[in-house]
């Protein structure tokens, strides 16, 4: 596949993230921080997000949800951390599902919150797979030369 058609494919993939509301404008802002000195800045930030959420935050939430009784304030703090880090990379659907889970917890609907958290996990995995593919294709396409990247 030539570089031009690969770039068109990447652009279409990226646009689909916004069309499907998987990502929001925060992701665009993150990408704008990428430059020739840090060509993988956005990818590095997203990688740190997935490492922190997968290794620490999600397991902590799962542990809190298994506890009897659930310590709602502690669970809420960890949920807020995941929500904040999701918002910082523009993970719109993940953040929305976290909001839904937190609203159910506030209502005292623990079983509903547990079910809603399964949707958080699903959206998180979907996002991870899509962004891994996106960044892989960006690396494959290589840097954009300055003649074709003027906006």
Secondary structure as UniProt FT lines:
FT   HELIX           3..19
FT   TURN            20..21
FT   HELIX           25..32
FT   TURN            37..40
FT   HELIX           41..52
FT   HELIX           53..57
FT   HELIX           58..66
FT   HELIX           72..89
FT   HELIX           92..106
FT   TURN            107..108
FT   HELIX           110..141
FT   TURN            146..148
//
